[in-house]
Amino acid sequence: MRAKDLAKAIGVSEATLSLVINGKPGISQKTRDKVEKKIRELGYGHMLRKDTPAETDSVQPASKVISFVLFKENGKLLGSNTFFPLILEGIESSARKKGYTLSIINIEKTNLDKELSYISDSQCAGFVIFATEMHEEVISRFESLGIPFVIFDNEFYGREINCVKVNNRQGTYLAVRHLYEMGHRSIGYLSSGLDIRSFKEREKAALDAIRGFGLPAGPDSVFTIGYPHEHAEEGMDALLEKMSADQLPTAFLADNDLVSIGAIRSLKKHNFSVPQDFSFVGFDDRPICTLIEPALTTIQLPRELFGAEAVNLLIRQLEENLTSNLTVEINSRLVVRDSVRDLRRDKDK
C-alpha cells in the first residue's frame, strides 16, 4: 500500500504519517500512539522505525517551534485591514523568551483540506489560531491533527479548548460610561454587519451598558453600516438619506475603529461636524485613530500582552500538566482624544 493510501485509511495527513513512520518530532505523543496502533492493526508495523520516540513522563515537546495560524473564513476582517501586524511583536517576543521560534501559517476555509497539512508539515510543537473569523464547526478539523493548540480572539463554549480573548464587556462598558459621563443621553451602536463573535459580544454589551445607565436601548439603537471604513462610509450615507440628524443619537460606539472612521467621513461629507454634531468612540486603537480629524477616542487593547498571553498559554499547555481548560480575558482601557463632545460644559454656559 502506498503511503498516500495508508494515510487515507488511517485518517491522517501524509505529513503526519511520515512523522510517525520516521520517528520525527512535530506531533503529540497521543497522536503518535494512535497512528502507530492503526499502522500495526493494518499489518504495516514493519514500516515503523525502531527508534520511534517512546512515551515518557516528560511533557517537554520535542519541537521548539510554535506556529501562529491566521485562519480566514471570508477574509473580510483579516484581509488588508487585519489587526495581526499590531500584535505580532508581542507574539514573537514571548515565544523567543521561552526558547521557541515562531512560524506564520495562513489558512483559508475554502482550501481547508489542503492547507491543514501546512501545520503538520511545520513540525511545530503546538499552534495558536487567530480565530476571529472562525465558527465552531471548523474546530474539529484542527483537533484531528492531534497537535496542541490555543484559540486566539474567539471562544467556543461547547469545546474544551484553551482560549485568549478580549474582555468585550469590560471594554464596551468603558466606552458607554465615558459617553454618559460626557452628558450624552442618546447613544447608538454602529454595527459592521459581520458575523464575528467578538462584535456580537460588543453589541450586546453596549446595549446592556446603556440600559444600565438608565437610558433606552433596543434594536432601534443599532445601525448596521458595513465594514471596513469604505463600506461603513457608504452605509452611513444611506442612513443619512433615510433619517434626519435629529432622529439619530448624539453619540455612537462601534464594532471597531474602522466602522467609526467610515461613519465620521460620511458625516463630514454631509457637512456635519464631529464632535459638535455627533460623537464617536471606537474599539482597538489602530494607528489611524491619531491620523484622522478629529483624533478618535477609542478602547485600547494592550497589543503586546494580547498576543503574548496566547503564546504563554500554549507553552503552559505544552510543558505543564494542565488539568483543566482556561479562558483568559484581556482587559482594555479608554484612550480619550477629540471625537466626543462634552455636553456638560454646554449646559454650564
DOTOR-134249 format. One line per 5 residues: their letters; for each residue x, y, z of C-alpha. Coordinates in steps of 0.02 Angstrom, whole numbers, plus 50000, padded with zeros to 5 digits. Example, Ala and Ser with C-alpha at 12.3 -4.5 7.8 and 13.67 -1.06 7.14 Angstrom:
2
AS = 50615/49775/50390 | 50684/49947/50357
***
This chain:
349
MRAKD = 50000/50000/50000 | 50065/50173/49956 | 50094/50298/50096 | 49955/50407/50023 | 49830/50264/50032
LAKAI = 49887/50213/50206 | 49867/50391/50271 | 49691/50396/50198 | 49647/50229/50278 | 49705/50290/50448
GVSEA = 49625/50460/50429 | 49779/50571/50443 | 49880/50679/50325 | 50028/50608/50232 | 50139/50728/50329
TLSLV = 50078/50660/50496 | 50103/50481/50436 | 50280/50524/50382 | 50321/50598/50553 | 50260/50439/50639
INGKP = 50346/50316/50523 | 50512/50407/50531 | 50505/50445/50717 | 50518/50632/50692 | 50450/50767/50809
GISQK = 50307/50883/50766 | 50155/50791/50832 | 50089/50748/51004 | 50127/50583/51088 | 49940/50546/51090
TRDKV = 49929/50560/50901 | 50089/50461/50877 | 50024/50317/50983 | 49857/50318/50894 | 49934/50315/50720
EKKIR = 50062/50182/50767 | 49922/50071/50832 | 49824/50090/50670 | 49978/50053/50565 | 50007/49891/50661
ELGYG = 49824/49842/50653 | 49829/49860/50463 | 49983/49748/50454 | 50112/49880/50413 | 50208/49882/50577
HMLRK = 50367/49843/50483 | 50364/50021/50413 | 50394/50096/50585 | 50572/50144/50628 | 50646/50054/50777
DTPAE = 50696/50217/50860 | 50524/50296/50861 | 50517/50401/51021 | 50437/50308/51164 | 50310/50388/51278
TDSVQ = 50387/50459/51435 | 50326/50551/51588 | 50401/50713/51522 | 50284/50839/51444 | 50427/50933/51360
PASKV = 50392/50947/51173 | 50521/50877/51052 | 50499/51026/50936 | 50538/51204/50990 | 50433/51282/50852
ISFVL = 50265/51365/50880 | 50153/51407/50733 | 50037/51556/50728 | 49892/51514/50612 | 49793/51654/50530
FKENG = 49626/51575/50489 | 49518/51663/50361 | 49337/51615/50337 | 49298/51754/50213 | 49443/51874/50237
KLLGS = 49330/52024/50267 | 49406/52056/50437 | 49577/51975/50418 | 49614/52045/50247 | 49708/52206/50214
NTFFP = 49639/52281/50375 | 49696/52142/50489 | 49743/52183/50668 | 49877/52048/50664 | 50031/52156/50622
LILEG = 49994/52262/50776 | 50012/52114/50895 | 50149/52017/50804 | 50291/52093/50905 | 50217/52031/51069
IESSA = 50189/51858/50997 | 50367/51842/50931 | 50445/51914/51089 | 50351/51797/51205 | 50396/51644/51102
RKKGY = 50579/51694/51093 | 50591/51722/51282 | 50526/51546/51310 | 50654/51472/51190 | 50535/51442/51045
TLSII = 50541/51503/50866 | 50383/51563/50778 | 50316/51517/50607 | 50168/51603/50525 | 50041/51499/50428
NIEKT = 49895/51567/50326 | 49744/51453/50309 | 49583/51488/50215 | 49423/51392/50246 | 49396/51367/50059
NLDKE = 49559/51267/50049 | 49550/51189/50222 | 49580/51008/50170 | 49741/51053/50081 | 49805/51188/50196
LSYIS = 49783/51095/50361 | 49935/50994/50310 | 50039/51154/50322 | 50025/51140/50511 | 50085/50960/50516
DSQCA = 50222/50998/50390 | 50287/51139/50502 | 50332/51007/50632 | 50275/51128/50767 | 50253/51077/50948
GFVIF = 50089/51173/50952 | 49999/51317/50870 | 49892/51469/50907 | 49744/51501/50792 | 49698/51683/50758
ATEMH = 49516/51632/50756 | 49422/51797/50742 | 49327/51738/50588 | 49310/51556/50642 | 49147/51466/50679
EEVIS = 49135/51315/50791 | 49101/51184/50659 | 49279/51203/50593 | 49366/51167/50758 | 49355/50977/50744
RFESL = 49462/50985/50588 | 49604/51064/50687 | 49578/50944/50832 | 49601/50798/50712 | 49783/50849/50688
GIPFV = 49820/50793/50864 | 49933/50942/50896 | 49904/51055/51049 | 49830/51224/51008 | 49755/51381/51083
IFDNE = 49612/51485/51013 | 49652/51671/50999 | 49522/51811/50989 | 49374/51693/50999 | 49291/51568/51116
FYGRE = 49185/51413/51091 | 49083/51369/51244 | 49048/51190/51194 | 49231/51141/51172 | 49368/51100/51296
INCVK = 49495/51218/51219 | 49612/51347/51294 | 49568/51522/51234 | 49633/51700/51246 | 49511/51839/51203
VNNRQ = 49465/52020/51232 | 49353/52059/51380 | 49225/52141/51266 | 49101/52177/51405 | 49231/52273/51506
GTYLA = 49295/52373/51358 | 49123/52417/51294 | 49067/52470/51467 | 49211/52595/51474 | 49152/52671/51309
VRHLY = 48971/52687/51363 | 49019/52757/51534 | 49129/52889/51452 | 48988/52946/51338 | 48867/52951/51484
EMGHR = 48988/53050/51592 | 49010/53174/51450 | 48824/53209/51459 | 48758/53103/51315 | 48586/53028/51345
SIGYL = 48552/52963/51169 | 48683/52832/51125 | 48682/52718/50973 | 48786/52570/50913 | 48864/52556/50740
SSGLD = 48874/52376/50679 | 48985/52311/50540 | 48858/52177/50496 | 48994/52044/50502 | 48959/51876/50584
IRSFK = 49101/51894/50710 | 49078/51833/50889 | 49177/51975/50969 | 49074/52105/50875 | 48913/52024/50931
EREKA = 48977/52023/51110 | 49017/52208/51099 | 48846/52250/51028 | 48755/52155/51165 | 48868/52226/51300
ALDAI = 48840/52402/51233 | 48651/52387/51242 | 48663/52312/51417 | 48777/52452/51475 | 48666/52588/51400
RGFGL = 48516/52515/51489 | 48621/52500/51646 | 48639/52690/51647 | 48451/52707/51638 | 48444/52752/51453
PAGPD = 48335/52672/51319 | 48421/52541/51212 | 48349/52411/51094 | 48354/52353/50913 | 48321/52532/50855
SVFTI = 48483/52585/50939 | 48587/52476/50822 | 48633/52541/50648 | 48716/52419/50528 | 48825/52517/50408
GYPHE = 48958/52395/50345 | 49145/52358/50351 | 49283/52412/50325 | 49284/52602/50328 | 49241/52621/50142
HAEEG = 49083/52518/50161 | 49044/52597/50329 | 49052/52767/50245 | 48930/52710/50110 | 48817/52634/50242
MDALL = 48814/52797/50339 | 48775/52890/50178 | 48623/52777/50155 | 48571/52802/50336 | 48575/52990/50318
EKMSA = 48461/52978/50167 | 48330/52887/50271 | 48345/52982/50436 | 48368/53163/50482 | 48503/53217/50603
DQLPT = 48381/53247/50746 | 48319/53067/50730 | 48493/52998/50764 | 48582/52978/50931 | 48705/53113/50983
AFLAD = 48842/52984/51012 | 48896/52816/50942 | 49011/52674/50986 | 49054/52542/50858 | 49115/52366/50822
NDLVS = 49289/52437/50795 | 49386/52592/50743 | 49362/52569/50556 | 49172/52570/50571 | 49180/52733/50670
IGAIR = 49301/52811/50545 | 49189/52769/50398 | 49041/52848/50485 | 49140/53005/50528 | 49195/53027/50346
SLKKH = 49015/53014/50289 | 48952/53142/50415 | 49088/53266/50370 | 49047/53243/50187 | 48867/53290/50229
NFSVP = 48927/53448/50316 | 48905/53385/50494 | 49037/53419/50625 | 49120/53289/50737 | 49109/53304/50884
QDFSF = 48996/53457/50883 | 48851/53367/50799 | 48895/53184/50832 | 49018/53100/50949 | 49111/52935/50924
VGFDD = 49207/52802/51020 | 49299/52665/50925 | 49373/52499/50981 | 49552/52431/50956 | 49655/52593/50947
RPICT = 49730/52568/50775 | 49865/52691/50719 | 49740/52777/50603 | 49646/52841/50757 | 49775/52980/50780
LIEPA = 49786/53020/50594 | 49605/53068/50563 | 49522/53233/50608 | 49464/53235/50744 | 49576/53105/50827
LTTIQ = 49467/52959/50880 | 49429/52919/51061 | 49437/52730/51073 | 49458/52574/51178 | 49639/52520/51175
LPREL = 49692/52338/51180 | 49860/52301/51262 | 49936/52237/51100 | 50096/52159/51166 | 50005/52073/51310
FGAEA = 49862/52013/51200 | 49969/51907/51083 | 50094/51860/51217 | 49960/51784/51328 | 49907/51666/51188
VNLLI = 50087/51605/51167 | 50112/51589/51355 | 49953/51487/51374 | 50006/51370/51233 | 50178/51344/51311
RQLEE = 50095/51303/51478 | 49990/51177/51385 | 50147/51101/51308 | 50258/51099/51462 | 50141/51080/51610
NLTSN = 50009/50954/51657 | 49859/51068/51642 | 49709/50979/51715 | 49577/51099/51651 | 49548/51217/51507
LTVEI = 49569/51404/51530 | 49492/51557/51451 | 49600/51712/51477 | 49511/51879/51451 | 49617/52033/51419
NSRLV = 49552/52198/51486 | 49562/52361/51388 | 49575/52545/51432 | 49491/52703/51370 | 49600/52823/51269
VRDSV = 49520/52996/51266 | 49554/53104/51113 | 49445/53230/51021 | 49293/53139/50950 | 49174/53156/51098
RDLRR = 49085/53319/51138 | 49068/53367/51320 | 48885/53412/51334 | 48904/53455/51518 | 49005/53610/51475
DKDK = 48870/53666/51354 | 48740/53657/51492 | 48851/53755/51611 | 48870/53900/51489
***
